[in-house]
Amino acid sequence: MLQLKTIRDEKRRILKGLRKRNWSDDQLKIVNQVIKLDEARRSGQKAVDDLLAEQNKMAKQIGQLMAQGKKEEAETMKTIVAGYKEQSKALEEQQRQIQADLDELLYSIPNCPHSSVPAGKTPEDNTVAKDWDKPFPELPADALAHWDLGKKYNLFDLELGVKLTGAGFPVYRGKGARLQRALIQFFLDEAGKAGFEEIIPPHLVNEDSARGTGQLPDKEGQMYHCTEDNLYLIPTAEVPVTNIVRDDILAEKDFPIKMTAYTPCFRREAGAWGAHVRGLNRVHQFDKVEIVVIEHPDKSYKTLQSMLRHVEKLMKKLELPYRILLLCGGDMGFASAKTYDFEVWSAAQKRWLEVSSVSNFETYQTNRLKTRYKDANGQTQLAHSLNGSAMALARIVAALLENNQTAEGIAIPKALWKYTGFKMI
């Protein structure tokens, strides 16, 4: 969440940023409400502190009066102190309520976009940061979409997934399963070469973890909730991996902390329907390799660019046509300050499919997580957090199958040969 000090000191910038997210004038009133509540909280805390100081002062005086044999005066002062304690108790309860109201408002405010983020309301307003300038794959006249290729070569089974679980849970089999496993290992190996520590995290998290990375209270409806244990199936490895540094105080020498993890991802995708979600285009369970970086604030945007280069390198090695989009304010995630999306060309569908998002959250997540570091002056500061998909497999598989179909079968990119054990399906 945004820092209170930032909201107070940089109110104009925050309002400008929230307008870039298309917040209405009524929504922007929340900023003033936060400032007023914070003033009430600070004023109330001063009153509590003053009362406590007075109680401590009078406690010493009571001891002195008792020592001097002035019992009656001491008893009178004890009565006054008892009244102060009741006042303190009432003020502290008032403070707890103010803090709860303040937290609720702060959790409702999204991150402030970076100044370089373009204004806009929908994906159509995103900026193409890098476009594909080479020929697109030329497919045979009888080319098939990936859902038909999956049936033809027995690579994945959507109907069987419905039988076992429900719509949106594909079953990979045979060479389809091998291809899936090959991609996971390829992405992990490439992340390892780039200096990312591999993590195997839990696939369920508690409320604190989901709240720490911004999934709560913004995305309750998109997560699967195990109500009996109050645990959430992870929508991405970002959640457990970023929470590794929750409540930590780091040293500057620790930066950057680079982690990667493969996990299945679970998303309800409530309300998703239509032709654009057919096949593997949008599913409720998919595999993904995530990269997470905890970085010094002065270096986080340089790190964002290095993460972009890492994902771009993966795209090139897979020989897939791609483009990079800079998301507008209206299309960014709730917690992000700046996001780039990678899209891959789906030749049979003749459309772009999003396969990766790379984001800088600045201090939005680390403020919730209380992930801090000691600067050169010994002062405690908030770190920056970043993450990226490197990469999401379902749509990568869809694009690989469609773009590489030939009269002989589906050609496998050379980078995957040692992982698949075959060059052609």
C-alpha positions as a Python dict, from the first residue, in 0.01 Angstrom:
ca = {
    (1, 'M'): (0, 0, 0),
    (2, 'L'): (104, 361, -37),
    (3, 'Q'): (298, 513, 251),
    (4, 'L'): (113, 767, 464),
    (5, 'K'): (406, 1005, 447),
    (6, 'T'): (398, 986, 66),
    (7, 'I'): (25, 1061, 59),
    (8, 'R'): (72, 1358, 292),
    (9, 'D'): (385, 1503, 135),
    (10, 'E'): (312, 1426, -231),
    (11, 'K'): (-64, 1457, -241),
    (12, 'R'): (-66, 1634, -579),
    (13, 'R'): (143, 1359, -743),
    (14, 'I'): (-75, 1085, -590),
    (15, 'L'): (-395, 1249, -716),
    (16, 'K'): (-245, 1290, -1061),
    (17, 'G'): (-142, 925, -1066),
    (18, 'L'): (-483, 800, -953),
    (19, 'R'): (-646, 1009, -1226),
    (20, 'K'): (-419, 823, -1468),
    (21, 'R'): (-586, 509, -1333),
    (22, 'N'): (-920, 675, -1420),
    (23, 'W'): (-1028, 736, -1063),
    (24, 'S'): (-1334, 961, -1041),
    (25, 'D'): (-1356, 1276, -829),
    (26, 'D'): (-1562, 1081, -574),
    (27, 'Q'): (-1295, 811, -550),
    (28, 'L'): (-1022, 1073, -512),
    (29, 'K'): (-1196, 1198, -196),
    (30, 'I'): (-1052, 890, -26),
    (31, 'V'): (-709, 1060, -30),
    (32, 'N'): (-839, 1351, 181),
    (33, 'Q'): (-1018, 1105, 409),
    (34, 'V'): (-689, 924, 465),
    (35, 'I'): (-510, 1248, 549),
    (36, 'K'): (-786, 1353, 795),
    (37, 'L'): (-786, 1012, 964),
    (38, 'D'): (-409, 1023, 992),
    (39, 'E'): (-428, 1366, 1155),
    (40, 'A'): (-690, 1232, 1401),
    (41, 'R'): (-470, 928, 1469),
    (42, 'R'): (-162, 1141, 1539),
    (43, 'S'): (-361, 1385, 1753),
    (44, 'G'): (-515, 1097, 1945),
    (45, 'Q'): (-176, 935, 1996),
    (46, 'K'): (-40, 1260, 2140),
    (47, 'A'): (-331, 1271, 2384),
    (48, 'V'): (-262, 911, 2489),
    (49, 'D'): (109, 981, 2531),
    (50, 'D'): (39, 1297, 2734),
    (51, 'L'): (-196, 1108, 2965),
    (52, 'L'): (58, 829, 3014),
    (53, 'A'): (329, 1081, 3089),
    (54, 'E'): (103, 1249, 3346),
    (55, 'Q'): (21, 911, 3504),
    (56, 'N'): (390, 827, 3536),
    (57, 'K'): (462, 1167, 3686),
    (58, 'M'): (182, 1134, 3940),
    (59, 'A'): (284, 776, 4025),
    (60, 'K'): (622, 911, 4140),
    (61, 'Q'): (450, 1184, 4339),
    (62, 'I'): (224, 928, 4507),
    (63, 'G'): (531, 733, 4615),
    (64, 'Q'): (687, 1049, 4759),
    (65, 'L'): (366, 1144, 4944),
    (66, 'M'): (338, 796, 5095),
    (67, 'A'): (701, 817, 5209),
    (68, 'Q'): (625, 1151, 5375),
    (69, 'G'): (322, 1003, 5554),
    (70, 'K'): (76, 1213, 5354),
    (71, 'K'): (-159, 923, 5295),
    (72, 'E'): (-474, 1130, 5239),
    (73, 'E'): (-311, 1339, 4964),
    (74, 'A'): (-170, 1023, 4809),
    (75, 'E'): (-516, 858, 4800),
    (76, 'T'): (-664, 1168, 4634),
    (77, 'M'): (-395, 1154, 4369),
    (78, 'K'): (-459, 781, 4319),
    (79, 'T'): (-821, 863, 4239),
    (80, 'I'): (-707, 1115, 3979),
    (81, 'V'): (-467, 858, 3825),
    (82, 'A'): (-750, 602, 3809),
    (83, 'G'): (-953, 853, 3611),
    (84, 'Y'): (-660, 910, 3377),
    (85, 'K'): (-635, 534, 3320),
    (86, 'E'): (-1001, 518, 3220),
    (87, 'Q'): (-948, 809, 2981),
    (88, 'S'): (-640, 636, 2838),
    (89, 'K'): (-833, 315, 2788),
    (90, 'A'): (-1111, 497, 2602),
    (91, 'L'): (-858, 689, 2389),
    (92, 'E'): (-666, 371, 2302),
    (93, 'E'): (-987, 201, 2189),
    (94, 'Q'): (-1066, 507, 1979),
    (95, 'Q'): (-715, 485, 1832),
    (96, 'R'): (-764, 120, 1739),
    (97, 'Q'): (-1084, 206, 1552),
    (98, 'I'): (-920, 498, 1372),
    (99, 'Q'): (-628, 274, 1272),
    (100, 'A'): (-868, 5, 1144),
    (101, 'D'): (-1059, 264, 938),
    (102, 'L'): (-732, 407, 809),
    (103, 'D'): (-599, 66, 707),
    (104, 'E'): (-923, -16, 524),
    (105, 'L'): (-893, 304, 320),
    (106, 'L'): (-523, 253, 250),
    (107, 'Y'): (-585, -101, 126),
    (108, 'S'): (-844, 35, -117),
    (109, 'I'): (-601, 273, -291),
    (110, 'P'): (-400, 122, -580),
    (111, 'N'): (-37, 201, -645),
    (112, 'C'): (49, 535, -802),
    (113, 'P'): (169, 484, -1162),
    (114, 'H'): (522, 590, -1251),
    (115, 'S'): (541, 920, -1441),
    (116, 'S'): (636, 732, -1761),
    (117, 'V'): (312, 527, -1759),
    (118, 'P'): (75, 648, -2033),
    (119, 'A'): (-281, 753, -1957),
    (120, 'G'): (-559, 531, -2088),
    (121, 'K'): (-859, 324, -1989),
    (122, 'T'): (-844, -5, -2180),
    (123, 'P'): (-587, -242, -2338),
    (124, 'E'): (-638, -53, -2664),
    (125, 'D'): (-463, 244, -2499),
    (126, 'N'): (-143, 50, -2422),
    (127, 'T'): (175, 164, -2597),
    (128, 'V'): (377, -70, -2815),
    (129, 'A'): (726, -44, -2668),
    (130, 'K'): (875, -289, -2917),
    (131, 'D'): (696, -426, -3223),
    (132, 'W'): (763, -740, -3428),
    (133, 'D'): (935, -630, -3749),
    (134, 'K'): (998, -968, -3914),
    (135, 'P'): (771, -1192, -4124),
    (136, 'F'): (507, -1391, -3938),
    (137, 'P'): (504, -1771, -3974),
    (138, 'E'): (347, -1894, -4297),
    (139, 'L'): (121, -2187, -4222),
    (140, 'P'): (-6, -2459, -4457),
    (141, 'A'): (-353, -2412, -4603),
    (142, 'D'): (-499, -2675, -4370),
    (143, 'A'): (-345, -2519, -4056),
    (144, 'L'): (-526, -2589, -3729),
    (145, 'A'): (-576, -2397, -3409),
    (146, 'H'): (-397, -2540, -3105),
    (147, 'W'): (-713, -2701, -2962),
    (148, 'D'): (-748, -2906, -3281),
    (149, 'L'): (-376, -2984, -3288),
    (150, 'G'): (-405, -3107, -2929),
    (151, 'K'): (-670, -3357, -3039),
    (152, 'K'): (-492, -3457, -3359),
    (153, 'Y'): (-163, -3544, -3185),
    (154, 'N'): (-314, -3642, -2846),
    (155, 'L'): (-119, -3368, -2663),
    (156, 'F'): (-381, -3241, -2421),
    (157, 'D'): (-741, -3322, -2343),
    (158, 'L'): (-985, -3048, -2243),
    (159, 'E'): (-1287, -3281, -2220),
    (160, 'L'): (-1104, -3517, -1985),
    (161, 'G'): (-1023, -3216, -1767),
    (162, 'V'): (-1395, -3140, -1748),
    (163, 'K'): (-1459, -3500, -1640),
    (164, 'L'): (-1192, -3491, -1370),
    (165, 'T'): (-1244, -3137, -1241),
    (166, 'G'): (-1431, -2892, -1462),
    (167, 'A'): (-1386, -2655, -1755),
    (168, 'G'): (-1048, -2484, -1769),
    (169, 'F'): (-841, -2770, -1626),
    (170, 'P'): (-657, -2934, -1919),
    (171, 'V'): (-494, -3276, -1896),
    (172, 'Y'): (-158, -3294, -2078),
    (173, 'R'): (-47, -3632, -2201),
    (174, 'G'): (223, -3802, -2404),
    (175, 'K'): (444, -3561, -2594),
    (176, 'G'): (222, -3275, -2476),
    (177, 'A'): (320, -3352, -2117),
    (178, 'R'): (685, -3387, -2220),
    (179, 'L'): (673, -3049, -2396),
    (180, 'Q'): (521, -2891, -2085),
    (181, 'R'): (792, -3037, -1862),
    (182, 'A'): (1062, -2937, -2111),
    (183, 'L'): (949, -2574, -2110),
    (184, 'I'): (946, -2563, -1729),
    (185, 'Q'): (1301, -2698, -1710),
    (186, 'F'): (1419, -2468, -1988),
    (187, 'F'): (1279, -2159, -1814),
    (188, 'L'): (1426, -2262, -1477),
    (189, 'D'): (1769, -2332, -1628),
    (190, 'E'): (1771, -1993, -1803),
    (191, 'A'): (1674, -1820, -1479),
    (192, 'G'): (1953, -2004, -1299),
    (193, 'K'): (2205, -1884, -1558),
    (194, 'A'): (2081, -1529, -1495),
    (195, 'G'): (2158, -1557, -1122),
    (196, 'F'): (1813, -1634, -981),
    (197, 'E'): (1798, -1868, -680),
    (198, 'E'): (1549, -2149, -737),
    (199, 'I'): (1270, -2178, -479),
    (200, 'I'): (1006, -2448, -434),
    (201, 'P'): (735, -2268, -233),
    (202, 'P'): (402, -2391, -91),
    (203, 'H'): (109, -2378, -332),
    (204, 'L'): (-125, -2247, -63),
    (205, 'V'): (-78, -1927, 136),
    (206, 'N'): (-240, -1761, 435),
    (207, 'E'): (-418, -1426, 444),
    (208, 'D'): (-107, -1235, 551),
    (209, 'S'): (83, -1355, 245),
    (210, 'A'): (-204, -1277, 7),
    (211, 'R'): (-246, -934, 163),
    (212, 'G'): (128, -866, 153),
    (213, 'T'): (153, -884, -227),
    (214, 'G'): (-179, -711, -294),
    (215, 'Q'): (-403, -1006, -381),
    (216, 'L'): (-617, -915, -79),
    (217, 'P'): (-838, -726, -56),
    (218, 'D'): (-837, -661, -433),
    (219, 'K'): (-865, -1009, -587),
    (220, 'E'): (-1067, -1229, -349),
    (221, 'G'): (-1302, -1329, -629),
    (222, 'Q'): (-1016, -1449, -851),
    (223, 'M'): (-857, -1685, -597),
    (224, 'Y'): (-962, -2032, -488),
    (225, 'H'): (-1025, -2022, -112),
    (226, 'C'): (-994, -2326, 117),
    (227, 'T'): (-1246, -2197, 369),
    (228, 'E'): (-1200, -2460, 641),
    (229, 'D'): (-831, -2378, 679),
    (230, 'N'): (-859, -2018, 552),
    (231, 'L'): (-584, -2076, 295),
    (232, 'Y'): (-568, -1960, -66),
    (233, 'L'): (-442, -2151, -371),
    (234, 'I'): (-173, -1931, -523),
    (235, 'P'): (-259, -1735, -840),
    (236, 'T'): (116, -1703, -908),
    (237, 'A'): (447, -1793, -741),
    (238, 'E'): (493, -1420, -683),
    (239, 'V'): (281, -1448, -369),
    (240, 'P'): (477, -1703, -163),
    (241, 'V'): (818, -1609, -305),
    (242, 'T'): (789, -1234, -238),
    (243, 'N'): (664, -1311, 113),
    (244, 'I'): (993, -1485, 190),
    (245, 'V'): (1130, -1141, 286),
    (246, 'R'): (819, -1031, 480),
    (247, 'D'): (915, -858, 809),
    (248, 'D'): (1287, -873, 719),
    (249, 'I'): (1538, -594, 764),
    (250, 'L'): (1803, -632, 494),
    (251, 'A'): (2148, -486, 446),
    (252, 'E'): (2231, -286, 134),
    (253, 'K'): (2486, -552, 42),
    (254, 'D'): (2201, -804, 15),
    (255, 'F'): (2062, -639, -301),
    (256, 'P'): (1954, -759, -543),
    (257, 'I'): (1775, -1063, -402),
    (258, 'K'): (1684, -1267, -712),
    (259, 'M'): (1453, -1568, -685),
    (260, 'T'): (1273, -1793, -931),
    (261, 'A'): (1009, -2059, -885),
    (262, 'Y'): (803, -2298, -1090),
    (263, 'T'): (450, -2354, -962),
    (264, 'P'): (107, -2436, -1094),
    (265, 'C'): (-114, -2126, -1079),
    (266, 'F'): (-482, -2128, -990),
    (267, 'R'): (-723, -1856, -1103),
    (268, 'R'): (-1100, -1864, -1099),
    (269, 'E'): (-1115, -1614, -1391),
    (270, 'A'): (-1472, -1528, -1289),
    (271, 'G'): (-1673, -1384, -1576),
    (272, 'A'): (-1430, -1499, -1847),
    (273, 'W'): (-1610, -1635, -2152),
    (274, 'G'): (-1619, -1614, -2531),
    (275, 'A'): (-1413, -1730, -2827),
    (276, 'H'): (-1101, -1553, -2701),
    (277, 'V'): (-1078, -1792, -2405),
    (278, 'R'): (-1107, -2112, -2607),
    (279, 'G'): (-860, -2398, -2564),
    (280, 'L'): (-550, -2298, -2368),
    (281, 'N'): (-608, -1925, -2413),
    (282, 'R'): (-751, -1896, -2063),
    (283, 'V'): (-756, -2177, -1809),
    (284, 'H'): (-808, -2208, -1435),
    (285, 'Q'): (-486, -2402, -1374),
    (286, 'F'): (-163, -2343, -1563),
    (287, 'D'): (211, -2379, -1507),
    (288, 'K'): (440, -2079, -1480),
    (289, 'V'): (798, -1994, -1394),
    (290, 'E'): (818, -1665, -1205),
    (291, 'I'): (1113, -1436, -1137),
    (292, 'V'): (1112, -1207, -832),
    (293, 'V'): (1363, -939, -738),
    (294, 'I'): (1392, -742, -414),
    (295, 'E'): (1599, -439, -501),
    (296, 'H'): (1744, -111, -375),
    (297, 'P'): (1509, 178, -471),
    (298, 'D'): (1785, 356, -665),
    (299, 'K'): (1832, 55, -893),
    (300, 'S'): (1484, -92, -937),
    (301, 'Y'): (1406, 63, -1278),
    (302, 'K'): (1741, -50, -1415),
    (303, 'T'): (1655, -396, -1282),
    (304, 'L'): (1315, -376, -1452),
    (305, 'Q'): (1493, -333, -1786),
    (306, 'S'): (1723, -630, -1715),
    (307, 'M'): (1419, -845, -1639),
    (308, 'L'): (1266, -738, -1971),
    (309, 'R'): (1584, -845, -2149),
    (310, 'H'): (1571, -1182, -1974),
    (311, 'V'): (1215, -1252, -2091),
    (312, 'E'): (1296, -1126, -2439),
    (313, 'K'): (1588, -1367, -2456),
    (314, 'L'): (1349, -1654, -2380),
    (315, 'M'): (1118, -1545, -2661),
    (316, 'K'): (1407, -1534, -2906),
    (317, 'K'): (1534, -1878, -2808),
    (318, 'L'): (1185, -2021, -2859),
    (319, 'E'): (1179, -1853, -3204),
    (320, 'L'): (839, -1697, -3137),
    (321, 'P'): (716, -1368, -3286),
    (322, 'Y'): (656, -1128, -2998),
    (323, 'R'): (594, -768, -2907),
    (324, 'I'): (631, -569, -2585),
    (325, 'L'): (359, -338, -2455),
    (326, 'L'): (386, -64, -2193),
    (327, 'L'): (55, -78, -2009),
    (328, 'C'): (-154, 235, -1963),
    (329, 'G'): (-280, 345, -1622),
    (330, 'G'): (-621, 189, -1672),
    (331, 'D'): (-487, -155, -1765),
    (332, 'M'): (-222, -200, -1495),
    (333, 'G'): (-254, -431, -1199),
    (334, 'F'): (-369, -286, -866),
    (335, 'A'): (-25, -301, -700),
    (336, 'S'): (197, -212, -997),
    (337, 'A'): (376, 118, -1056),
    (338, 'K'): (486, 20, -1408),
    (339, 'T'): (416, -293, -1615),
    (340, 'Y'): (531, -430, -1948),
    (341, 'D'): (344, -715, -2115),
    (342, 'F'): (493, -960, -2363),
    (343, 'E'): (257, -1090, -2628),
    (344, 'V'): (325, -1379, -2864),
    (345, 'W'): (173, -1414, -3210),
    (346, 'S'): (-74, -1698, -3246),
    (347, 'A'): (-52, -1778, -3618),
    (348, 'A'): (-361, -1997, -3653),
    (349, 'Q'): (-581, -1765, -3446),
    (350, 'K'): (-417, -1457, -3601),
    (351, 'R'): (-406, -1272, -3271),
    (352, 'W'): (-166, -1171, -2997),
    (353, 'L'): (-166, -1368, -2671),
    (354, 'E'): (-27, -1226, -2347),
    (355, 'V'): (237, -1461, -2206),
    (356, 'S'): (431, -1246, -1958),
    (357, 'S'): (395, -940, -1738),
    (358, 'V'): (703, -773, -1588),
    (359, 'S'): (631, -516, -1317),
    (360, 'N'): (794, -280, -1069),
    (361, 'F'): (585, -236, -755),
    (362, 'E'): (827, 11, -595),
    (363, 'T'): (737, 20, -220),
    (364, 'Y'): (370, -77, -257),
    (365, 'Q'): (421, -443, -167),
    (366, 'T'): (718, -393, 66),
    (367, 'N'): (521, -140, 273),
    (368, 'R'): (261, -412, 337),
    (369, 'L'): (531, -674, 383),
    (370, 'K'): (748, -451, 604),
    (371, 'T'): (1050, -547, 393),
    (372, 'R'): (1314, -291, 485),
    (373, 'Y'): (1684, -226, 472),
    (374, 'K'): (1939, -12, 657),
    (375, 'D'): (2086, 261, 440),
    (376, 'A'): (2440, 401, 466),
    (377, 'N'): (2326, 636, 745),
    (378, 'G'): (2171, 356, 944),
    (379, 'Q'): (1819, 472, 860),
    (380, 'T'): (1549, 211, 792),
    (381, 'Q'): (1402, 238, 440),
    (382, 'L'): (1158, 31, 235),
    (383, 'A'): (1301, -189, -42),
    (384, 'H'): (1146, -218, -390),
    (385, 'S'): (990, -539, -525),
    (386, 'L'): (963, -652, -887),
    (387, 'N'): (843, -967, -1058),
    (388, 'G'): (784, -1114, -1398),
    (389, 'S'): (646, -1420, -1574),
    (390, 'A'): (935, -1608, -1727),
    (391, 'M'): (709, -1760, -1848),
    (392, 'A'): (342, -1868, -1844),
    (393, 'L'): (314, -2199, -2025),
    (394, 'A'): (-42, -2249, -2146),
    (395, 'R'): (-36, -1977, -2410),
    (396, 'I'): (329, -2043, -2493),
    (397, 'V'): (231, -2401, -2573),
    (398, 'A'): (-62, -2277, -2783),
    (399, 'A'): (167, -2050, -2986),
    (400, 'L'): (440, -2313, -3026),
    (401, 'L'): (195, -2568, -3159),
    (402, 'E'): (23, -2329, -3400),
    (403, 'N'): (330, -2146, -3532),
    (404, 'N'): (541, -2456, -3589),
    (405, 'Q'): (290, -2687, -3762),
    (406, 'T'): (413, -2832, -4091),
    (407, 'A'): (302, -3102, -4334),
    (408, 'E'): (526, -3348, -4143),
    (409, 'G'): (408, -3248, -3795),
    (410, 'I'): (494, -2986, -3532),
    (411, 'A'): (857, -2877, -3528),
    (412, 'I'): (1014, -2824, -3184),
    (413, 'P'): (1244, -2518, -3137),
    (414, 'K'): (1611, -2617, -3119),
    (415, 'A'): (1647, -2472, -2766),
    (416, 'L'): (1409, -2742, -2636),
    (417, 'W'): (1554, -3048, -2810),
    (418, 'K'): (1770, -3157, -2517),
    (419, 'Y'): (1470, -3124, -2285),
    (420, 'T'): (1203, -3292, -2497),
    (421, 'G'): (1419, -3570, -2640),
    (422, 'F'): (1244, -3524, -2976),
    (423, 'K'): (1257, -3265, -3256),
    (424, 'M'): (915, -3323, -3407),
    (425, 'I'): (565, -3418, -3296),
}
